[in-house]
Amino acid sequence: MHKRVLAVMAIFLLSVVLTIGGKDVSRASGKEGTTKTKSVESKEGSKVFDAHDTGVRYHFSDTDMDFHFGTLVLGSTVNHGVEIGEAFYTASKIKEGDAPSWQEEWFKMARLAEARGEQSLASGHEVSARDQLQRASYYYRISLLSILPDDPRLKERAVKSRSLMKKAGELFDPPMEYFEIPFEGTVLPGYFRKAVAGTKPAKTLIMIGGGETFAEDLVFYIAPQTHERGYNFMTVDLPGQGLLPLEGRTFRPDMNVPMKAVLDYALSRPDVDPKRLASYGYSGGGGFVPQAAMHDPRIRAIAMNSAVVDAYPLFSTMPAVLATPKEIASWTTFHGNIVKAICWRWGVPMDKPSGLAEANRGFSFDPAKVTVPALIIVGEGEYGSEEVKRQQKVCMDNFPNPMKKMLIAPTAEGATNHCVMENRSLVSQVLFDWLDEVFHQE
């Protein structure tokens, strides 16, 4: 099958893994791994790397569709984003590589879960209602993949997903709050769940996503694990994420500016301990978070999965950017729409994916100016990219704080893909064990 050029999160995602270089670099398996990763020759003869090549087949033959099913969908099971039976039944009804089929089948499952949730809620069964409504929220969100911005269903389903998440959030104890941060004439929407009821200051994790992220994705990525460990959980849509591009708010090189507004809000809350405030970014967030920390000392520790020192060289070698007209014509509707949606989020004409590289010029940070403790997590498969390796090494060589660490998550534990979305328990163990040590020393 021909090379399926990556796209979505991969777009920023490829930027997720680089080399090492610092003192504290480890592999979760305790040994050197030998992961086979997919690289192909570009027109210029240099190798490009497909971050959406999972290395295994979850269900679909279409590479991009299978990536999203295996990582975004099945990866959320541990956090009640989907049910295995519902997920595989839905997948069985979807046509290979067909965008309308994906959109419709997840929408059908969303409506079924929503009906069950509303039925339980009306009868006073709050736990059952919460369980069903949060899954319905995520099924609606999953159905958004490959819907283009000029389709009214994008906004309709995203609003429905958010309304159900808000309703489910009220049924948690303590509740998960929905908030909106005023920012440059619009709002940055997000969620906050306290570690414990009341206003006692607690350790706080701000989770930041990447190239095609909605805040709901991050709730299902790590919110339960955050709460279980006694941390407040907070996440938010930045410009370029969620529905903000519909307002013309695309990604921007100075992502530290909206991040400042996020930090202002977090630190205005009495339940946030300013001395124990950390931020974790995956995919593109692996560049946004350290850039924010470089400008704002209020962030006391950062984690990246993985670090994006400079997005421009990453995008410059991505398959979607280098694709020929003939290759683009061969894409499935699912993959083609994924690439178009990414272009939209970066303010690039949707029929010109080659423009993504130039659009990412200036998305960078200087590791030498990031003085707080820093953790890099990267899947072994993603680490197969030489550019990802190089950028990780730049970080580990130049982060000045001695409490820096890098871990390569192993293929042998199903923790190899972009953002390690298929093993969120391992990510949480590494992240929070490290954060506990950092904050204990402070």
C-alpha positions as semicolon CSV with decimal commas, in nm:
position;residue;x (nm);y (nm);z (nm)
1;M;0,000;0,000;0,000
2;H;0,131;0,339;-0,076
3;K;0,284;0,566;0,175
4;R;0,010;0,730;0,367
5;V;0,132;1,068;0,451
6;L;0,067;1,151;0,798
7;A;-0,143;1,442;0,889
8;V;-0,334;1,537;1,188
9;M;-0,171;1,546;1,513
10;A;0,118;1,383;1,339
11;I;0,165;1,708;1,178
12;F;0,275;1,855;1,496
13;L;0,322;1,518;1,628
14;L;0,622;1,424;1,437
15;S;0,784;1,683;1,642
16;V;0,739;1,458;1,928
17;V;1,059;1,266;1,957
18;L;1,423;1,353;1,926
19;T;1,760;1,225;2,049
20;I;1,903;1,235;2,388
21;G;2,198;1,399;2,532
22;G;2,138;1,490;2,893
23;K;2,234;1,302;3,205
24;D;1,902;1,138;3,283
25;V;1,779;0,939;2,986
26;S;1,612;0,604;3,026
27;R;1,398;0,347;2,857
28;A;1,100;0,222;3,051
29;S;1,195;-0,133;2,959
30;G;1,546;-0,085;3,092
31;K;1,706;-0,191;2,767
32;E;1,775;-0,066;2,419
33;G;1,481;-0,129;2,192
34;T;1,481;-0,209;1,825
35;T;1,160;-0,068;1,688
36;K;1,091;-0,078;1,318
37;T;0,956;0,256;1,208
38;K;0,832;0,353;0,868
39;S;1,034;0,598;0,666
40;V;1,008;0,673;0,298
41;E;1,223;0,859;0,047
42;S;1,113;1,208;-0,046
43;K;1,163;1,370;-0,385
44;E;1,491;1,513;-0,267
45;G;1,612;1,175;-0,147
46;S;1,600;1,260;0,222
47;K;1,402;1,041;0,456
48;V;1,066;1,147;0,590
49;F;0,895;0,986;0,885
50;D;0,529;0,891;0,928
51;A;0,430;0,941;1,290
52;H;0,092;0,783;1,216
53;D;0,245;0,449;1,132
54;T;0,150;0,253;1,443
55;G;0,367;-0,050;1,370
56;V;0,068;-0,276;1,442
57;R;-0,279;-0,298;1,294
58;Y;-0,565;-0,226;1,533
59;H;-0,853;-0,270;1,290
60;F;-0,833;-0,068;0,967
61;S;-0,602;-0,111;0,669
62;D;-0,612;0,266;0,613
63;T;-0,307;0,383;0,807
64;D;-0,443;0,716;0,924
65;M;-0,784;0,579;1,019
66;D;-0,621;0,295;1,210
67;F;-0,394;0,539;1,394
68;H;-0,688;0,740;1,520
69;F;-0,885;0,430;1,610
70;G;-0,601;0,265;1,798
71;T;-0,468;0,565;1,986
72;L;-0,730;0,839;2,016
73;V;-1,027;0,600;2,045
74;L;-0,906;0,277;2,209
75;G;-0,646;0,462;2,414
76;S;-0,924;0,648;2,596
77;T;-1,091;0,328;2,718
78;V;-0,901;0,330;3,047
79;N;-1,052;0,672;3,122
80;H;-1,410;0,587;3,021
81;G;-1,393;0,769;2,690
82;V;-1,524;0,467;2,501
83;E;-1,638;0,112;2,565
84;I;-1,450;-0,165;2,384
85;G;-1,767;-0,329;2,258
86;E;-1,913;-0,004;2,133
87;A;-1,586;0,099;1,973
88;F;-1,534;-0,223;1,778
89;Y;-1,897;-0,247;1,676
90;T;-1,877;0,105;1,539
91;A;-1,549;0,029;1,363
92;S;-1,706;-0,276;1,200
93;K;-1,962;-0,052;1,029
94;I;-1,709;0,200;0,894
95;K;-1,585;0,175;0,535
96;E;-1,208;0,174;0,493
97;G;-1,070;0,525;0,452
98;D;-1,417;0,673;0,401
99;A;-1,467;1,004;0,583
100;P;-1,851;1,017;0,567
101;S;-1,874;0,662;0,701
102;W;-1,649;0,743;0,998
103;Q;-1,847;1,058;1,075
104;E;-2,187;0,888;1,058
105;E;-2,111;0,571;1,254
106;W;-1,956;0,753;1,552
107;F;-2,248;0,995;1,546
108;K;-2,492;0,703;1,571
109;M;-2,308;0,560;1,872
110;A;-2,298;0,905;2,033
111;R;-2,676;0,932;2,011
112;L;-2,725;0,588;2,164
113;A;-2,499;0,666;2,463
114;E;-2,662;1,007;2,503
115;A;-3,010;0,853;2,517
116;R;-2,901;0,604;2,781
117;G;-2,737;0,879;2,984
118;E;-3,039;1,107;2,972
119;Q;-3,263;0,818;3,075
120;S;-3,052;0,745;3,383
121;L;-3,027;1,113;3,470
122;A;-3,404;1,157;3,452
123;S;-3,443;0,864;3,692
124;G;-3,188;1,000;3,940
125;H;-2,914;0,744;3,868
126;E;-2,626;0,989;3,861
127;V;-2,333;0,748;3,833
128;S;-2,487;0,570;3,536
129;A;-2,578;0,903;3,380
130;R;-2,225;1,036;3,422
131;D;-2,074;0,723;3,269
132;Q;-2,297;0,730;2,963
133;L;-2,293;1,106;2,908
134;Q;-1,917;1,138;2,914
135;R;-1,887;0,860;2,656
136;A;-2,154;1,025;2,444
137;S;-1,956;1,347;2,462
138;Y;-1,647;1,173;2,335
139;Y;-1,826;0,982;2,059
140;Y;-1,954;1,314;1,926
141;R;-1,600;1,450;1,941
142;I;-1,458;1,144;1,761
143;S;-1,719;1,192;1,487
144;L;-1,565;1,535;1,419
145;L;-1,251;1,379;1,273
146;S;-1,244;1,445;0,896
147;I;-1,537;1,692;0,904
148;L;-1,426;2,007;0,723
149;P;-1,473;2,358;0,867
150;D;-1,732;2,468;0,611
151;D;-1,961;2,183;0,718
152;P;-2,215;2,307;0,980
153;R;-2,198;1,968;1,152
154;L;-1,852;2,056;1,283
155;K;-1,982;2,326;1,513
156;E;-2,310;2,148;1,590
157;R;-2,140;1,829;1,707
158;A;-1,860;2,008;1,889
159;V;-2,115;2,213;2,083
160;K;-2,311;1,895;2,161
161;S;-1,993;1,722;2,280
162;R;-1,910;2,013;2,507
163;S;-2,263;2,041;2,650
164;L;-2,264;1,672;2,741
165;M;-1,920;1,695;2,900
166;K;-2,039;1,988;3,109
167;K;-2,344;1,789;3,216
168;A;-2,134;1,483;3,302
169;G;-1,881;1,702;3,484
170;E;-2,145;1,820;3,727
171;L;-2,193;1,458;3,838
172;F;-1,834;1,408;3,954
173;D;-1,735;1,457;4,318
174;P;-1,593;1,715;4,334
175;P;-1,748;1,836;4,009
176;M;-1,547;1,906;3,696
177;E;-1,603;2,274;3,621
178;Y;-1,631;2,430;3,277
179;F;-1,471;2,775;3,246
180;E;-1,402;3,041;2,984
181;I;-1,101;3,274;2,997
182;P;-1,148;3,612;2,824
183;F;-0,877;3,655;2,560
184;E;-0,839;3,912;2,283
185;G;-1,210;3,950;2,214
186;T;-1,298;3,583;2,251
187;V;-1,270;3,316;2,522
188;L;-1,044;3,018;2,581
189;P;-1,273;2,735;2,703
190;G;-1,161;2,460;2,936
191;Y;-1,220;2,233;3,231
192;F;-1,100;2,228;3,591
193;R;-1,141;1,952;3,848
194;K;-1,026;2,005;4,204
195;A;-0,813;1,749;4,379
196;V;-1,042;1,776;4,682
197;A;-1,349;1,977;4,769
198;G;-1,294;2,319;4,923
199;T;-1,037;2,587;4,861
200;K;-0,723;2,434;5,009
201;P;-0,432;2,498;4,767
202;A;-0,324;2,182;4,586
203;K;-0,071;2,066;4,330
204;T;-0,200;2,146;3,982
205;L;-0,139;2,007;3,633
206;I;-0,230;2,214;3,327
207;M;-0,259;1,982;3,027
208;I;-0,205;2,135;2,681
209;G;-0,272;1,962;2,349
210;G;-0,148;2,002;1,995
211;G;-0,243;2,023;1,630
212;E;-0,599;1,894;1,625
213;T;-0,693;1,894;1,991
214;F;-1,018;1,965;2,168
215;A;-1,008;2,014;2,545
216;E;-1,226;1,703;2,578
217;D;-0,942;1,490;2,437
218;L;-0,722;1,591;2,728
219;V;-0,988;1,514;2,987
220;F;-0,987;1,156;2,862
221;Y;-0,610;1,152;2,821
222;I;-0,510;1,207;3,182
223;A;-0,774;1,376;3,402
224;P;-0,865;1,067;3,611
225;Q;-0,501;0,982;3,680
226;T;-0,436;1,344;3,777
227;H;-0,721;1,347;4,028
228;E;-0,629;1,008;4,176
229;R;-0,284;1,141;4,265
230;G;-0,409;1,446;4,450
231;Y;-0,355;1,704;4,176
232;N;-0,598;1,958;4,040
233;F;-0,657;1,896;3,670
234;M;-0,693;2,181;3,422
235;T;-0,706;2,191;3,044
236;V;-0,799;2,451;2,785
237;D;-0,833;2,517;2,413
238;L;-0,568;2,758;2,286
239;P;-0,585;2,944;1,952
240;G;-0,578;2,682;1,676
241;Q;-0,757;2,424;1,890
242;G;-1,120;2,330;1,939
243;L;-1,355;2,562;1,752
244;L;-1,137;2,872;1,786
245;P;-1,023;2,864;1,419
246;L;-1,387;2,927;1,323
247;E;-1,331;3,271;1,479
248;G;-1,008;3,318;1,287
249;R;-0,801;3,220;1,591
250;T;-0,544;2,989;1,433
251;F;-0,211;2,875;1,575
252;R;0,038;3,158;1,631
253;P;0,414;3,161;1,697
254;D;0,373;3,341;2,031
255;M;0,166;3,074;2,202
256;N;0,314;3,200;2,529
257;V;0,070;3,493;2,506
258;P;-0,250;3,286;2,538
259;M;-0,067;3,066;2,787
260;K;-0,015;3,373;3,005
261;A;-0,391;3,421;3,017
262;V;-0,429;3,055;3,114
263;L;-0,178;3,097;3,397
264;D;-0,345;3,419;3,512
265;Y;-0,670;3,230;3,548
266;A;-0,516;2,928;3,721
267;L;-0,332;3,141;3,976
268;S;-0,642;3,349;4,045
269;R;-0,797;3,040;4,202
270;P;-0,744;2,986;4,576
271;D;-0,732;2,608;4,524
272;V;-0,415;2,628;4,311
273;D;-0,081;2,615;4,494
274;P;0,147;2,858;4,304
275;K;0,458;2,674;4,421
276;R;0,339;2,343;4,274
277;L;0,204;2,435;3,932
278;A;0,314;2,217;3,640
279;S;0,221;2,203;3,272
280;Y;0,234;1,902;3,043
281;G;0,208;1,936;2,665
282;Y;0,176;1,664;2,408
283;S;0,219;1,685;2,031
284;G;0,232;2,057;1,946
285;G;0,191;2,125;2,316
286;G;0,545;1,992;2,348
287;G;0,648;2,325;2,200
288;F;0,381;2,552;2,350
289;V;0,450;2,453;2,711
290;P;0,829;2,505;2,717
291;Q;0,788;2,828;2,522
292;A;0,549;2,949;2,792
293;A;0,789;2,840;3,067
294;M;1,070;3,030;2,894
295;H;0,867;3,350;2,929
296;D;0,676;3,288;3,252
297;P;0,848;3,172;3,574
298;R;0,513;3,093;3,733
299;I;0,528;2,750;3,571
300;R;0,732;2,548;3,820
301;A;0,785;2,228;3,617
302;I;0,714;2,114;3,263
303;A;0,669;1,785;3,077
304;M;0,662;1,724;2,703
305;N;0,558;1,431;2,488
306;S;0,780;1,510;2,313
307;A;0,973;1,836;2,289
308;V;0,924;2,054;1,980
309;V;1,226;2,285;1,983
310;D;1,158;2,411;1,631
311;A;0,848;2,313;1,434
312;Y;0,975;2,438;1,098
313;P;1,232;2,164;1,022
314;L;0,985;1,902;1,142
315;F;0,712;2,020;0,910
316;S;0,961;2,063;0,626
317;T;1,017;1,688;0,607
318;M;0,661;1,568;0,671
319;P;0,496;1,349;0,407
320;A;0,189;1,575;0,382
321;V;0,412;1,874;0,310
322;L;0,625;1,693;0,052
323;A;0,340;1,509;-0,122
324;T;0,315;1,539;-0,500
325;P;-0,019;1,614;-0,670
326;K;-0,034;1,248;-0,773
327;E;0,015;1,134;-0,414
328;I;-0,247;1,377;-0,287
329;A;-0,495;1,247;-0,544
330;S;-0,439;0,895;-0,410
331;W;-0,530;0,981;-0,051
332;T;-0,846;0,841;0,102
333;T;-1,118;1,092;0,187
334;F;-1,048;1,036;0,556
335;H;-0,678;1,112;0,530
336;G;-0,728;1,393;0,284
337;N;-0,977;1,566;0,511
338;I;-0,751;1,522;0,812
339;V;-0,474;1,706;0,627
340;K;-0,715;1,979;0,516
341;A;-0,833;2,031;0,873
342;I;-0,476;2,070;0,990
343;C;-0,410;2,328;0,720
344;W;-0,717;2,519;0,837
345;R;-0,596;2,524;1,195
346;W;-0,266;2,678;1,082
347;G;-0,426;2,934;0,854
348;V;-0,300;2,760;0,540
349;P;-0,520;2,710;0,229
350;M;-0,668;2,363;0,265
351;D;-0,552;2,258;-0,083
352;K;-0,193;2,367;-0,015
353;P;-0,045;2,135;0,254
354;S;0,301;2,233;0,130
355;G;0,240;2,567;0,303
356;L;0,240;2,408;0,646
357;A;0,618;2,424;0,673
358;E;0,638;2,798;0,620
359;A;0,340;2,849;0,850
360;N;0,543;2,689;1,129
361;R;0,844;2,915;1,094
362;G;0,902;3,083;1,430
363;F;0,731;2,816;1,640
364;S;1,032;2,753;1,860
365;F;1,189;2,794;2,202
366;D;1,540;2,807;2,349
367;P;1,601;2,516;2,590
368;A;1,882;2,710;2,760
369;K;1,624;2,964;2,876
370;V;1,387;2,705;3,025
371;T;1,518;2,696;3,380
372;V;1,256;2,478;3,553
373;P;1,267;2,100;3,597
374;A;1,179;1,933;3,266
375;L;1,062;1,585;3,166
376;I;1,049;1,441;2,814
377;I;0,846;1,129;2,737
378;V;0,861;0,986;2,387
379;G;0,734;0,665;2,234
380;E;0,999;0,433;2,097
381;G;0,834;0,432;1,756
382;E;0,831;0,810;1,733
383;Y;1,188;0,813;1,850
384;G;1,275;0,646;1,521
385;S;1,262;0,989;1,357
386;E;1,611;1,136;1,330
387;E;1,473;1,490;1,352
388;V;1,275;1,403;1,662
389;K;1,588;1,251;1,814
390;R;1,790;1,556;1,727
391;Q;1,550;1,794;1,891
392;Q;1,527;1,586;2,209
393;K;1,904;1,587;2,229
394;V;1,913;1,965;2,192
395;C;1,683;1,987;2,491
396;M;1,863;1,740;2,711
397;D;2,199;1,899;2,632
398;N;2,078;2,251;2,707
399;F;1,810;2,241;2,976
400;P;2,001;2,402;3,268
401;N;1,802;2,255;3,557
402;P;1,963;1,936;3,697
403;M;1,616;1,788;3,748
404;K;1,577;1,699;3,382
405;K;1,482;1,356;3,260
406;M;1,395;1,178;2,938
407;L;1,218;0,845;2,906
408;I;1,170;0,644;2,588
409;A;0,846;0,448;2,629
410;P;0,890;0,094;2,494
411;T;0,719;-0,081;2,209
412;A;0,721;-0,400;2,418
413;E;0,471;-0,240;2,656
414;G;0,245;-0,100;2,386
415;A;0,378;0,251;2,442
416;T;0,540;0,339;2,113
417;N;0,313;0,573;1,920
418;H;0,268;0,945;1,900
419;C;0,202;1,093;2,245
420;V;0,195;0,735;2,381
421;M;-0,182;0,757;2,368
422;E;-0,219;0,380;2,371
423;N;-0,067;0,339;2,721
424;R;-0,187;0,626;2,937
425;S;-0,118;0,435;3,258
426;L;0,253;0,425;3,180
427;V;0,254;0,794;3,089
428;S;0,083;0,880;3,417
429;Q;0,322;0,668;3,622
430;V;0,626;0,835;3,471
431;L;0,482;1,186;3,482
432;F;0,341;1,192;3,832
433;D;0,619;0,994;3,999
434;W;0,860;1,251;3,859
435;L;0,642;1,550;3,953
436;D;0,601;1,419;4,307
437;E;0,978;1,407;4,339
438;V;1,018;1,757;4,196
439;F;0,758;1,913;4,425
440;H;0,880;1,716;4,726
441;Q;1,226;1,867;4,687
442;E;1,080;2,215;4,663
